[in-house]
Amino acid sequence: MDAMESTAKATLSDWFHMMKPGVLSLLQVTAMCTILIHDLIVWNAAGRTGFDFLATLETMGIVFVGGYLTAGGAHSFNNVLDRDIDPMMKRTENRAMARGIISPQAGIAWALFLSMAGTLWLIEFANAVAAFWAAFSIVFYVFIYTLWLKRTSVQNIVIGGIAGATPPLVGWAAAAGDAVSISNPFDLGGFLPWLMFSLIFLWTPPHFWALALYRSEQYKEAGIPMMPWVHGPQRTLIEMRVYALLLIGIAAMPWLNPAEVGELAAYVYTLIVLVLGIWYNQSVITINIYEPRDADGRIPSAARSFYISLQYLSLMFVSLVCVLYSPELTIFLLALVMMRILSSRFSKRTTSVR
């Protein structure tokens, strides 16, 4: 009876935030961009004629709903399973499950509903391959990451990152339509969706460890073997820098086929990926674990690297969309950005001289 009364007090916001909407937003950006990337590549291969914007928009809407439901279901399972340790951490102590506002039974029912609804939605309106990768993400996140790795392995966030790297696979499969088959869901018709998958996979550890560096004691108290307290901050920084360098290495890979999109687009995007990788790598290199904490207990340089990592991932995908649509327009926009940056720095120098 107490559990029923507590659940009855839960607000719509409590149920919604079990889905972790903040995390979902970034996942959806990568999925939406992937759909645009697929369709723009097809458009370029067809001589840049006959782009069906409404069809692309429809696919984006279908994947957005399906992806939001399935990922929200996985996150809701995570809330239920972590209800014993979430109260120990400031970042998670206000979750509905941690506060006991929603009962475990109700939480499981909510997670099952979201997961099944999202999977069935994708089967009905996208295709079985898109649904397969969405369902795979749920299973991996719940059973491999949450139930097994999170509390047993220091590599929890590394291997667990596979679940968060699947949105490009879902988006690409949905955009490909009948060109992909459930008989072999790994065959998506090319290397690009897997390259985008690899990008997110390599990005996840340095992105998350930037937060873990100043929440190390909370993870230790909760019994979660996170890298900073198990092997120390110095080892964590070394591994973060390795991953950041690997991300720069992606710039050397053949992201685009010049025969399909043109040499200019291929070269421009390679340059963009390289510059973005160096920018993010610099934020990792400059993390100083000894600097004074801010009012919220954060290491300022680590927090800055965390937020830059969010921008970095988004820009990697958005830039590819821009380049595929018009490399010339992308060059123009980059020139404007550079002029803005240089103007700002010149203004600051002039002010300091005065």
C-alpha positions in Angstrom: 0.0 0.0 0.0 2.8 2.4 0.9 4.5 1.8 -2.5 1.2 2.5 -4.3 0.7 5.7 -2.3 4.2 6.8 -3.1 3.8 6.1 -6.8 0.6 8.0 -6.8 2.4 11.1 -5.7 4.8 11.0 -8.6 4.4 13.8 -11.1 4.6 13.6 -14.9 8.0 15.3 -14.6 9.2 12.4 -12.4 8.1 9.8 -14.9 9.6 11.8 -17.8 13.0 12.3 -16.1 13.3 8.6 -15.5 14.1 8.6 -19.3 17.1 10.9 -18.8 16.0 13.5 -21.4 19.3 15.4 -21.3 21.2 12.3 -22.4 18.5 11.5 -25.0 18.9 14.9 -26.7 22.5 14.3 -27.7 21.7 10.7 -28.8 18.9 12.1 -31.0 21.2 14.7 -32.6 23.5 11.9 -33.8 20.6 9.8 -35.1 18.9 12.7 -36.9 22.2 13.8 -38.5 22.9 10.3 -39.7 19.6 10.2 -41.6 20.4 13.4 -43.3 23.9 12.2 -44.0 22.6 9.0 -45.7 20.0 10.8 -47.8 22.5 13.5 -48.8 25.0 10.9 -49.9 22.3 9.3 -52.1 21.4 12.7 -53.4 25.0 13.5 -54.3 25.4 10.1 -56.0 22.3 10.8 -58.1 23.9 14.0 -59.4 22.3 16.3 -56.7 18.8 16.0 -58.1 15.5 14.8 -56.7 16.1 15.3 -53.0 12.9 14.3 -51.2 13.0 16.5 -48.1 9.5 15.4 -46.9 10.5 11.7 -47.0 13.7 12.5 -45.1 11.7 14.5 -42.5 9.3 11.6 -42.1 12.1 9.2 -41.5 13.6 11.6 -38.9 10.3 11.9 -37.1 9.9 8.1 -37.0 13.4 7.5 -35.6 13.1 10.4 -33.2 10.0 8.8 -31.6 11.3 5.3 -31.7 14.7 6.3 -30.4 13.3 8.4 -27.7 11.1 5.6 -26.4 13.7 2.8 -26.6 16.5 4.8 -25.1 14.1 6.2 -22.5 13.1 2.6 -21.7 16.8 1.6 -21.2 17.4 4.6 -19.0 14.3 3.8 -16.9 15.5 0.3 -16.3 18.8 1.9 -15.2 17.0 4.1 -12.7 15.2 1.1 -11.2 18.4 -1.1 -10.9 20.5 1.7 -9.5 17.9 2.9 -6.9 20.2 1.6 -4.1 23.3 3.6 -5.1 21.7 6.7 -6.6 21.0 8.3 -3.2 24.7 8.2 -2.4 25.6 10.6 -5.3 24.7 14.2 -5.5 24.2 13.9 -9.3 21.6 11.2 -8.9 20.1 11.7 -5.4 17.0 13.6 -6.7 15.9 10.9 -9.2 12.4 9.7 -8.5 13.5 6.1 -7.8 16.2 7.3 -5.4 13.6 9.3 -3.5 11.2 6.4 -3.4 8.5 8.4 -5.2 8.1 5.6 -7.8 8.0 2.0 -6.7 10.3 -0.6 -8.3 7.3 -2.5 -9.8 5.9 0.7 -11.4 9.4 1.6 -12.6 9.8 -1.8 -14.3 6.4 -1.5 -15.9 7.2 2.0 -17.2 10.6 0.8 -18.6 9.0 -2.2 -20.3 6.2 -0.1 -21.8 8.7 2.4 -23.3 11.1 -0.3 -24.6 8.4 -2.4 -26.2 6.5 0.6 -27.6 9.7 2.0 -29.2 10.7 -1.3 -30.7 7.3 -2.0 -32.1 7.1 1.5 -33.5 10.4 1.1 -35.4 9.3 -2.3 -36.7 6.0 -0.9 -38.0 7.2 2.5 -39.4 10.9 2.0 -40.1 12.2 -1.5 -40.6 13.3 -4.6 -38.6 17.0 -3.6 -38.8 16.5 -0.2 -37.1 14.4 -1.9 -34.5 17.1 -4.6 -34.0 19.8 -2.0 -33.2 17.4 -0.1 -30.9 16.5 -3.3 -29.0 20.2 -4.3 -29.0 21.0 -1.0 -27.3 18.4 -1.7 -24.6 19.7 -5.2 -23.8 23.3 -4.2 -23.8 22.7 -1.1 -21.6 20.6 -3.0 -19.1 22.2 -6.4 -18.9 25.9 -5.9 -19.9 26.5 -2.4 -18.6 24.0 -1.8 -15.6 23.7 -5.3 -14.2 27.3 -6.5 -14.9 30.0 -4.1 -15.8 29.0 -0.9 -13.9 29.7 -2.4 -10.4 32.4 -4.9 -11.4 34.8 -3.5 -13.9 36.9 -0.3 -14.2 36.2 -0.6 -18.0 32.5 -0.2 -17.3 32.0 3.0 -19.2 34.4 1.9 -22.0 32.5 -1.3 -22.9 29.2 0.2 -21.9 29.7 2.9 -24.5 28.7 0.4 -27.1 25.0 1.0 -26.1 25.3 4.7 -26.5 27.0 4.4 -29.9 24.1 2.7 -31.7 21.9 5.7 -32.7 23.8 6.2 -36.0 23.1 2.5 -36.8 19.4 3.0 -36.1 19.2 6.1 -38.1 21.1 4.7 -41.1 19.1 1.5 -41.2 15.8 3.5 -41.1 17.0 5.8 -43.9 18.3 2.8 -46.0 14.8 1.2 -46.0 14.7 -2.0 -48.1 18.4 -1.8 -48.9 19.1 -3.5 -45.5 17.9 -6.9 -44.3 17.3 -8.4 -40.9 19.0 -11.6 -42.2 22.2 -9.7 -41.6 21.7 -6.5 -39.5 25.4 -5.9 -39.5 25.5 -5.3 -43.2 24.4 -1.6 -43.5 25.7 -1.2 -47.0 28.9 0.7 -46.2 31.5 1.6 -43.7 30.2 5.1 -42.8 27.6 4.2 -40.2 30.2 2.0 -38.5 32.7 4.8 -38.5 30.1 7.0 -36.8 29.5 4.2 -34.3 33.3 4.1 -33.6 33.4 7.8 -33.2 30.9 7.8 -30.4 32.4 4.7 -28.8 35.9 6.3 -28.6 34.4 9.6 -27.5 32.5 8.1 -24.5 35.4 7.3 -22.1 37.1 10.8 -22.1 33.8 12.5 -22.1 32.5 10.6 -19.0 35.8 10.5 -17.1 36.0 14.3 -17.2 33.1 14.2 -14.8 34.4 11.2 -12.9 37.6 13.1 -12.0 35.8 15.4 -9.6 33.1 12.9 -8.5 35.6 10.2 -7.7 34.8 10.0 -3.9 31.0 9.7 -4.7 31.7 6.8 -7.0 33.9 5.2 -4.4 31.3 5.5 -1.7 28.7 4.0 -4.0 31.0 1.1 -4.8 31.3 1.8 -8.5 34.8 1.0 -9.8 35.3 4.2 -11.8 38.8 4.8 -13.3 39.8 7.9 -11.2 39.6 6.3 -7.8 40.6 2.8 -8.8 43.7 3.7 -10.8 44.1 7.4 -9.8 43.6 10.7 -11.7 47.0 10.6 -13.4 46.2 7.2 -15.1 42.8 8.5 -16.0 44.3 11.5 -17.7 46.7 9.4 -19.7 43.9 7.2 -20.9 41.7 10.2 -21.7 44.5 11.6 -23.8 44.9 8.3 -25.7 41.3 8.3 -26.6 41.4 11.9 -27.6 44.3 11.1 -29.9 42.5 8.2 -31.4 39.6 10.6 -32.2 42.0 12.8 -34.1 43.2 9.7 -36.0 39.6 9.3 -37.3 40.4 12.4 -39.5 42.9 10.3 -41.5 40.2 7.8 -42.4 38.3 8.0 -45.7 35.1 9.5 -44.2 33.7 10.3 -47.6 34.0 8.8 -51.0 35.1 11.5 -53.4 33.4 9.7 -56.3 30.0 10.1 -54.6 30.3 13.5 -53.0 33.2 15.2 -54.8 36.8 15.8 -53.8 36.1 19.2 -52.3 33.5 17.8 -49.8 35.9 15.0 -48.9 38.8 17.3 -48.3 36.8 19.9 -46.4 35.3 17.4 -44.0 38.7 15.8 -43.4 40.1 19.2 -42.4 37.1 19.9 -40.2 37.4 16.6 -38.4 41.1 17.2 -37.8 40.6 20.7 -36.4 37.7 19.6 -34.2 39.8 16.7 -32.9 42.8 19.0 -32.1 40.4 21.4 -30.3 38.9 18.7 -28.1 42.3 17.1 -27.5 43.6 20.4 -26.3 40.8 20.6 -23.7 41.8 17.2 -22.4 45.5 18.0 -22.3 44.9 21.2 -20.2 42.9 19.4 -17.5 44.6 20.3 -14.2 43.6 18.0 -11.4 45.3 20.2 -8.8 43.5 23.4 -9.5 41.0 24.7 -6.9 37.5 23.4 -7.0 34.7 25.7 -7.8 31.6 26.4 -5.7 30.0 23.2 -6.9 33.0 21.1 -6.2 34.0 20.7 -9.8 37.5 20.9 -11.3 37.0 23.8 -13.7 39.3 22.5 -16.5 37.7 19.1 -16.3 34.2 20.5 -16.4 35.2 22.7 -19.4 36.5 19.6 -21.2 33.2 17.8 -20.5 31.2 20.6 -22.1 33.6 20.9 -25.0 33.2 17.2 -25.6 29.4 17.7 -26.0 30.0 20.4 -28.6 32.7 18.4 -30.3 30.4 15.4 -30.9 27.5 17.5 -32.2 29.8 19.5 -34.5 31.3 16.3 -36.0 27.8 15.2 -37.1 26.4 18.6 -38.0 29.5 19.5 -40.0 29.2 16.4 -42.1 25.6 17.3 -43.0 26.7 20.8 -44.0 29.6 19.5 -46.1 27.4 17.0 -47.9 24.8 19.7 -48.7 27.3 22.3 -49.9 31.0 22.3 -49.3 31.2 25.9 -50.6 28.7 27.1 -48.1 30.5 25.2 -45.3 33.8 27.0 -46.3 32.0 30.3 -46.2 30.6 29.6 -42.7 33.9 28.5 -41.4 35.5 31.7 -42.7 32.9 33.7 -40.8 33.6 31.7 -37.6 37.3 32.2 -38.0 36.9 36.0 -38.6 34.7 36.2 -35.5 37.3 34.3 -33.3 40.2 36.5 -34.6 38.2 39.7 -34.2 37.4 38.7 -30.6 41.0 37.9 -29.8 42.2 41.1 -31.4 39.6 43.1 -29.4 40.8 41.5 -26.1 44.5 42.2 -26.9 43.7 45.9 -27.7 41.7 46.2 -24.4 44.6 44.7 -22.4 47.1 47.1 -24.0 45.0 50.1 -23.1 
